[in-house]
Amino acid sequence: MSLHKDEAIVLSKRAYGESDRIIHLFTREAGKVSAFAKGAGKSQKRFMNTLEPFNHIRLEYFEKQGRGMVRIENADLVGPNSGIEVSMRRACSASFFAEFVDRLTREREPHDTLFTALKEFIDLARTKDPVYADILHYELLMLDILGYHPNFDTCVYCGAAMEEAERLHFSRERGGILCAVCARSLPHRKCAQGLIPGFLSAKAMQDGFATHALEREAQDLMESFLAYHIDVDFRSYRLLKTLVF
């Protein structure tokens, strides 16, 4: 049995018996890890609320040879989740990204840049109500890290560069925009003027979309893209969309 030291974002926790807890963590060095916290529900003195969702912690854990669930030995709070409880928008968006990381990564698959992106969003949600451009920025960033990022820059079929006003055709099947020539023979959706530039603006963490109508169209495009390429039903996104967007 070996002892490991790491930092982590707490994704979720659930009860195991009367006093123990199962904690799902996303760690900087080891990626997603499922952990057993003995007595975490009984003794507030031992973990002092460090194992709450969205907390940024440093921890020590024991791992058996052959892996499986690890056992948390110690945990110290680095960044609390305080502030996220202030609004439904903050709580729902933080829950979405915790689920996003949990559902789209494998156990023990390190993703240092994904850890940083998740931490950045949690820090943002602690201090302000994220607008849709904020959420979309981190969604695109995490998709890029995981290899699913849609291409909004050049035609995904022929590679042609396009002026901003020409970016009007999006193929969810191909995973990006099409030039006018390729759009003649490939399935796609016609986008409103300004939609693709809005994606690029959100990606660069600038202003986002000019109108609420473009924002709604962007949500619909991303939902269709994710359904086709990932086919994961994010329960927290349904709540986020119902209560917030």
Secondary structure, 3 states (H helix, E strand, C coil): CEEEEEEEEEEEEEEECCCEEEEEEEECCCEEEEEEECCCCCCHHHHCCCCCCCCEEEEEEEECCCCCCEEEEEEEEEECCCCHHHCHHHHHHHHHHHHHHHHHCCECCCCHHHHHHHHHHHHHHHHCCCCHHHHHHHHHHHHHHHCCCCECCECCCCCCECCHHHCCEEECCCCEEECHHHHCCCCCEECCCCHHHHHHHHHCCCCCCCCHHHHHHHHHHHHHHHHHHCCCCCHHHHHHHHHCC
